[in-house]
């Protein structure tokens, strides 16, 4: 899968943007449960939109508690404002 190469190639050990903010912590907690929390700058905002939807399906499959509407909104806004420019 092409996306795998893009994500793993970019920004491996860079700290997350807005480190220690509520949004960064929420993102790390909710999106770092099954794999490390990928750096927002490794994908464009449009790609994050798709990716978060795919991850919600994975959460359902794995019986991880679903994102609430507010969590989803906050995570997407966090990812979008720190996303790669496309
Ligand atoms: C229930 C476990 C689980 C949670 C929680 C989860 N993911 Fe994932 N994620 C996966 C799995 C499994 C894969 C890789 C395989 C696949 O895509 O089928 C993946 C892949 C990814 C990828 C692609 C990585 C690549 O190398 O292709 C991104 C980006 C990603 N997740 C972001 C997120 C975000 C953002 C969240 C929070 C909304 C999140 N994940 C939460 C299980 C999870």
Backbone and ligand atoms as CSV (ligand in chain L), in Angstrom:
chain,resi,resn,atom,element,x,y,z
A,1,UNK,N,N,0.850,-1.205,0.000
A,1,UNK,CA,C,0.000,0.000,0.000
A,1,UNK,C,C,0.883,1.252,0.000
A,2,UNK,N,N,0.672,2.136,-0.939
A,2,UNK,CA,C,1.552,3.299,-1.134
A,2,UNK,C,C,1.588,4.188,0.105
A,3,UNK,N,N,0.445,4.335,0.744
A,3,UNK,CA,C,0.357,5.204,1.912
A,3,UNK,C,C,1.348,4.790,2.996
A,4,UNK,N,N,1.553,3.499,3.140
A,4,UNK,CA,C,2.453,2.985,4.172
A,4,UNK,C,C,3.842,3.578,4.004
A,5,UNK,N,N,4.308,3.628,2.776
A,5,UNK,CA,C,5.654,4.142,2.518
A,5,UNK,C,C,5.726,5.623,2.836
A,6,UNK,N,N,4.695,6.339,2.454
A,6,UNK,CA,C,4.701,7.787,2.684
A,6,UNK,C,C,4.747,8.073,4.180
A,7,UNK,N,N,3.882,7.415,4.913
A,7,UNK,CA,C,3.767,7.728,6.332
A,7,UNK,C,C,5.014,7.304,7.089
A,8,UNK,N,N,5.473,6.093,6.831
A,8,UNK,CA,C,6.606,5.634,7.624
A,8,UNK,C,C,7.877,6.386,7.248
A,9,UNK,N,N,7.928,6.932,6.033
A,9,UNK,CA,C,9.121,7.669,5.625
A,9,UNK,C,C,9.238,9.043,6.249
A,10,UNK,N,N,8.117,9.617,6.643
A,10,UNK,CA,C,8.136,11.037,7.021
A,10,UNK,C,C,8.066,11.230,8.532
A,11,UNK,N,N,9.026,11.956,9.053
A,11,UNK,CA,C,8.935,12.466,10.414
A,11,UNK,C,C,8.812,11.419,11.496
A,12,UNK,N,N,9.574,10.369,11.393
A,12,UNK,CA,C,9.462,9.263,12.330
A,12,UNK,C,C,9.475,9.683,13.792
A,13,UNK,N,N,10.551,10.290,14.206
A,13,UNK,CA,C,10.679,10.539,15.640
A,13,UNK,C,C,10.548,12.016,15.995
A,14,UNK,N,N,10.013,12.785,15.084
A,14,UNK,CA,C,9.780,14.188,15.425
A,14,UNK,C,C,8.671,14.253,16.471
A,15,UNK,N,N,8.799,15.156,17.469
A,15,UNK,CA,C,7.706,15.290,18.435
A,15,UNK,C,C,6.444,15.786,17.745
A,16,UNK,N,N,5.301,15.466,18.304
A,16,UNK,CA,C,4.045,15.943,17.737
A,16,UNK,C,C,3.961,17.454,17.867
A,17,UNK,N,N,3.354,18.138,16.880
A,17,UNK,CA,C,3.133,19.576,17.006
A,17,UNK,C,C,2.178,19.874,18.171
A,18,UNK,N,N,2.278,21.096,18.692
A,18,UNK,CA,C,1.435,21.530,19.831
A,18,UNK,C,C,1.595,20.561,21.000
A,19,UNK,N,N,2.815,20.078,21.156
A,19,UNK,CA,C,3.089,19.071,22.182
A,19,UNK,C,C,2.530,19.532,23.526
A,20,UNK,N,N,1.930,18.601,24.247
A,20,UNK,CA,C,1.358,18.853,25.576
A,20,UNK,C,C,0.077,19.678,25.566
A,21,UNK,N,N,-0.405,20.077,24.399
A,21,UNK,CA,C,-1.721,20.722,24.366
A,21,UNK,C,C,-2.780,19.635,24.549
A,22,UNK,N,N,-3.989,20.057,24.881
A,22,UNK,CA,C,-5.078,19.086,25.052
A,22,UNK,C,C,-5.316,18.322,23.744
A,23,UNK,N,N,-5.255,19.031,22.628
A,23,UNK,CA,C,-5.531,18.389,21.339
A,23,UNK,C,C,-4.460,17.347,21.007
A,24,UNK,N,N,-3.200,17.691,21.228
A,24,UNK,CA,C,-2.114,16.742,20.924
A,24,UNK,C,C,-2.214,15.523,21.828
A,25,UNK,N,N,-2.579,15.754,23.087
A,25,UNK,CA,C,-2.713,14.613,24.012
A,25,UNK,C,C,-3.878,13.716,23.622
A,26,UNK,N,N,-4.986,14.333,23.261
A,26,UNK,CA,C,-6.143,13.550,22.824
A,26,UNK,C,C,-5.760,12.712,21.597
A,27,UNK,N,N,-5.104,13.362,20.648
A,27,UNK,CA,C,-4.685,12.655,19.441
A,27,UNK,C,C,-3.770,11.479,19.800
A,28,UNK,N,N,-2.767,11.724,20.623
A,28,UNK,CA,C,-1.815,10.662,20.968
A,28,UNK,C,C,-2.523,9.513,21.691
A,29,UNK,N,N,-3.467,9.849,22.574
A,29,UNK,CA,C,-4.177,8.807,23.323
A,29,UNK,C,C,-5.080,7.978,22.430
A,30,UNK,N,N,-5.845,8.648,21.576
A,30,UNK,CA,C,-6.855,7.933,20.796
A,30,UNK,C,C,-6.255,7.291,19.561
A,31,UNK,N,N,-5.249,7.921,18.977
A,31,UNK,CA,C,-4.703,7.424,17.710
A,31,UNK,C,C,-3.354,6.741,17.908
A,32,UNK,N,N,-2.913,6.600,19.123
A,32,UNK,CA,C,-1.662,5.890,19.378
A,32,UNK,C,C,-1.896,4.587,20.127
A,33,UNK,N,N,-3.129,4.091,20.084
A,33,UNK,CA,C,-3.456,2.878,20.834
A,33,UNK,C,C,-2.977,1.617,20.136
A,34,UNK,N,N,-3.044,1.619,18.802
A,34,UNK,CA,C,-2.720,0.400,18.050
A,34,UNK,C,C,-1.368,0.540,17.342
A,35,UNK,N,N,-0.950,1.750,17.101
A,35,UNK,CA,C,0.335,2.037,16.452
A,35,UNK,C,C,0.754,3.390,17.006
A,36,UNK,N,N,2.013,3.792,16.744
A,36,UNK,CA,C,2.413,5.117,17.243
A,36,UNK,C,C,1.528,6.175,16.582
A,37,UNK,N,N,1.343,7.300,17.233
A,37,UNK,CA,C,0.566,8.387,16.656
A,37,UNK,C,C,1.416,9.040,15.570
A,38,UNK,N,N,0.975,8.919,14.338
A,38,UNK,CA,C,1.740,9.450,13.215
A,38,UNK,C,C,1.776,10.963,13.262
A,39,UNK,N,N,2.877,11.534,12.755
A,39,UNK,CA,C,2.970,12.989,12.762
A,39,UNK,C,C,1.953,13.592,11.778
A,40,UNK,N,N,1.198,14.600,12.217
A,40,UNK,CA,C,0.181,15.203,11.342
A,40,UNK,C,C,0.779,15.709,10.028
A,41,UNK,N,N,2.028,16.153,10.059
A,41,UNK,CA,C,2.674,16.681,8.854
A,41,UNK,C,C,3.000,15.621,7.815
A,42,UNK,N,N,2.729,14.359,8.122
A,42,UNK,CA,C,3.056,13.321,7.151
A,42,UNK,C,C,1.945,13.089,6.132
A,43,UNK,N,N,0.770,13.671,6.339
A,43,UNK,CA,C,-0.317,13.548,5.359
A,43,UNK,C,C,-0.973,14.906,5.143
A,44,UNK,N,N,-1.666,15.044,4.003
A,44,UNK,CA,C,-2.441,16.264,3.749
A,44,UNK,C,C,-3.756,16.198,4.524
A,45,UNK,N,N,-4.405,17.346,4.668
A,45,UNK,CA,C,-5.678,17.401,5.386
A,45,UNK,C,C,-6.704,16.463,4.743
A,46,UNK,N,N,-6.742,16.444,3.422
A,46,UNK,CA,C,-7.714,15.583,2.727
A,46,UNK,C,C,-7.437,14.112,3.027
A,47,UNK,N,N,-6.167,13.764,3.087
A,47,UNK,CA,C,-5.837,12.374,3.381
A,47,UNK,C,C,-6.178,12.014,4.826
A,48,UNK,N,N,-6.023,12.960,5.728
A,48,UNK,CA,C,-6.386,12.686,7.125
A,48,UNK,C,C,-7.874,12.414,7.261
A,49,UNK,N,N,-8.648,13.198,6.528
A,49,UNK,CA,C,-10.098,13.021,6.564
A,49,UNK,C,C,-10.455,11.562,6.243
A,50,UNK,N,N,-9.853,11.048,5.171
A,50,UNK,CA,C,-10.107,9.669,4.745
A,50,UNK,C,C,-9.558,8.691,5.783
A,51,UNK,N,N,-8.354,8.978,6.234
A,51,UNK,CA,C,-7.689,8.056,7.149
A,51,UNK,C,C,-8.455,7.923,8.466
A,52,UNK,N,N,-8.960,9.025,8.979
A,52,UNK,CA,C,-9.694,8.955,10.251
A,52,UNK,C,C,-10.958,8.105,10.067
A,53,UNK,N,N,-11.619,8.249,8.924
A,53,UNK,CA,C,-12.784,7.395,8.673
A,53,UNK,C,C,-12.398,5.917,8.644
A,54,UNK,N,N,-11.270,5.619,7.991
A,54,UNK,CA,C,-10.817,4.225,7.952
A,54,UNK,C,C,-10.494,3.710,9.357
A,55,UNK,N,N,-9.917,4.579,10.169
A,55,UNK,CA,C,-9.548,4.165,11.527
A,55,UNK,C,C,-10.770,3.950,12.405
A,56,UNK,N,N,-11.822,4.712,12.137
A,56,UNK,CA,C,-13.047,4.486,12.910
A,56,UNK,C,C,-13.587,3.084,12.629
A,57,UNK,N,N,-13.436,2.620,11.414
A,57,UNK,CA,C,-13.854,1.247,11.088
A,57,UNK,C,C,-12.978,0.246,11.844
A,58,UNK,N,N,-11.681,0.514,11.917
A,58,UNK,CA,C,-10.784,-0.384,12.650
A,58,UNK,C,C,-11.132,-0.422,14.137
A,59,UNK,N,N,-11.471,0.743,14.670
A,59,UNK,CA,C,-11.833,0.800,16.085
A,59,UNK,C,C,-13.058,-0.072,16.349
A,60,UNK,N,N,-14.034,0.005,15.438
A,60,UNK,CA,C,-15.229,-0.841,15.601
A,60,UNK,C,C,-14.845,-2.314,15.539
A,61,UNK,N,N,-14.019,-2.659,14.553
A,61,UNK,CA,C,-13.581,-4.059,14.391
A,61,UNK,C,C,-12.888,-4.584,15.636
A,62,UNK,N,N,-12.008,-3.750,16.194
A,62,UNK,CA,C,-11.175,-4.198,17.322
A,62,UNK,C,C,-11.845,-3.933,18.674
A,63,UNK,N,N,-13.075,-3.452,18.635
A,63,UNK,CA,C,-13.805,-3.156,19.873
A,63,UNK,C,C,-13.075,-2.171,20.771
A,64,UNK,N,N,-12.406,-1.224,20.141
A,64,UNK,CA,C,-11.846,-0.087,20.870
A,64,UNK,C,C,-12.975,0.948,20.946
A,65,UNK,N,N,-13.162,1.615,22.074
A,65,UNK,CA,C,-14.260,2.591,22.151
A,65,UNK,C,C,-14.218,3.589,20.990
A,66,UNK,N,N,-15.361,3.809,20.378
A,66,UNK,CA,C,-15.440,4.705,19.217
A,66,UNK,C,C,-15.126,6.139,19.625
A,67,UNK,N,N,-14.699,6.935,18.660
A,67,UNK,CA,C,-14.511,8.364,18.914
A,67,UNK,C,C,-15.883,8.988,19.132
A,68,UNK,N,N,-15.986,9.859,20.111
A,68,UNK,CA,C,-17.211,10.632,20.227
A,68,UNK,C,C,-17.190,11.688,19.124
A,69,UNK,N,N,-18.334,12.300,18.910
A,69,UNK,CA,C,-18.395,13.348,17.898
A,69,UNK,C,C,-17.363,14.434,18.196
A,70,UNK,N,N,-17.270,14.813,19.471
A,70,UNK,CA,C,-16.336,15.882,19.860
A,70,UNK,C,C,-14.873,15.479,19.678
A,71,UNK,N,N,-14.564,14.237,20.034
A,71,UNK,CA,C,-13.178,13.767,19.871
A,71,UNK,C,C,-12.779,13.764,18.401
A,72,UNK,N,N,-13.693,13.266,17.583
A,72,UNK,CA,C,-13.427,13.201,16.155
A,72,UNK,C,C,-13.178,14.603,15.598
A,73,UNK,N,N,-14.017,15.539,16.020
A,73,UNK,CA,C,-13.917,16.912,15.563
A,73,UNK,C,C,-12.591,17.532,16.008
A,74,UNK,N,N,-12.241,17.325,17.271
A,74,UNK,CA,C,-11.016,17.933,17.791
A,74,UNK,C,C,-9.786,17.307,17.131
A,75,UNK,N,N,-9.816,15.994,16.954
A,75,UNK,CA,C,-8.679,15.321,16.322
A,75,UNK,C,C,-8.533,15.778,14.874
A,76,UNK,N,N,-9.645,15.857,14.162
A,76,UNK,CA,C,-9.546,16.269,12.755
A,76,UNK,C,C,-9.082,17.711,12.616
A,77,UNK,N,N,-9.537,18.570,13.528
A,77,UNK,CA,C,-9.077,19.961,13.452
A,77,UNK,C,C,-7.581,20.054,13.771
A,78,UNK,N,N,-7.150,19.274,14.736
A,78,UNK,CA,C,-5.721,19.224,15.079
A,78,UNK,C,C,-4.891,18.733,13.886
A,79,UNK,N,N,-5.335,17.632,13.273
A,79,UNK,CA,C,-4.597,17.076,12.138
A,79,UNK,C,C,-4.592,18.059,10.971
A,80,UNK,N,N,-5.742,18.689,10.730
A,80,UNK,CA,C,-5.866,19.588,9.584
A,80,UNK,C,C,-4.956,20.808,9.720
A,81,UNK,N,N,-4.922,21.394,10.923
A,81,UNK,CA,C,-4.097,22.606,11.015
A,81,UNK,C,C,-2.612,22.295,11.032
A,82,UNK,N,N,-2.233,21.047,11.251
A,82,UNK,CA,C,-0.820,20.680,11.238
A,82,UNK,C,C,-0.457,19.782,10.058
A,83,UNK,N,N,-1.384,19.630,9.129
A,83,UNK,CA,C,-1.185,18.704,8.014
A,83,UNK,C,C,-0.153,19.232,7.031
A,84,UNK,N,N,0.321,18.335,6.170
A,84,UNK,CA,C,1.200,18.730,5.069
A,84,UNK,C,C,0.388,19.604,4.117
A,85,UNK,N,N,1.010,20.620,3.548
A,85,UNK,CA,C,0.330,21.454,2.559
A,85,UNK,C,C,0.275,20.688,1.246
A,86,UNK,N,N,-0.893,20.722,0.608
A,86,UNK,CA,C,-0.932,20.046,-0.705
A,86,UNK,C,C,-1.375,20.972,-1.805
L,1,LIG,C1,C,-8.087,-0.223,16.728
L,1,LIG,C2,C,-6.690,0.055,16.398
L,1,LIG,C3,C,-6.375,1.380,15.741
L,1,LIG,C4,C,-6.649,2.633,16.198
L,1,LIG,C5,C,-7.321,3.028,17.515
L,1,LIG,C6,C,-6.139,3.565,15.203
L,1,LIG,N1,N,-5.542,2.874,14.184
L,1,LIG,FE1,FE,-4.577,3.671,12.618
L,1,LIG,N2,N,-4.167,1.820,11.895
L,1,LIG,C7,C,-4.545,0.627,12.498
L,1,LIG,C8,C,-4.077,-0.479,11.680
L,1,LIG,C9,C,-4.288,-1.958,12.010
L,1,LIG,C10,C,-3.399,0.098,10.583
L,1,LIG,C11,C,-2.628,-0.553,9.434
L,1,LIG,C12,C,-3.216,-1.450,8.540
L,1,LIG,C13,C,-4.308,-1.020,7.618
L,1,LIG,O1,O,-4.345,0.132,7.141
L,1,LIG,O2,O,-5.122,-1.894,7.349
L,1,LIG,C14,C,-3.476,1.533,10.752
L,1,LIG,C15,C,-2.912,2.439,9.885
L,1,LIG,C16,C,-2.930,3.819,10.034
L,1,LIG,C17,C,-2.320,4.750,9.131
L,1,LIG,C18,C,-1.583,4.391,7.870
L,1,LIG,C19,C,-0.197,4.016,8.203
L,1,LIG,C20,C,0.502,3.417,7.041
L,1,LIG,O3,O,1.695,3.237,7.193
L,1,LIG,O4,O,-0.154,3.118,6.031
L,1,LIG,C21,C,-2.574,5.992,9.611
L,1,LIG,C22,C,-2.117,7.313,9.022
L,1,LIG,C23,C,-3.372,5.837,10.807
L,1,LIG,N3,N,-3.556,4.502,11.050
L,1,LIG,C24,C,-3.864,6.878,11.552
L,1,LIG,C25,C,-4.693,6.721,12.663
L,1,LIG,C26,C,-5.406,7.810,13.300
L,1,LIG,C27,C,-5.376,9.259,12.873
L,1,LIG,C28,C,-6.092,7.265,14.345
L,1,LIG,C29,C,-7.017,7.985,15.321
L,1,LIG,C30,C,-8.229,8.522,14.751
L,1,LIG,C31,C,-5.806,5.836,14.354
L,1,LIG,N4,N,-4.974,5.553,13.308
L,1,LIG,C32,C,-6.274,4.939,15.289
L,1,LIG,C33,C,-5.222,0.494,13.673
L,1,LIG,C34,C,-5.681,1.539,14.463
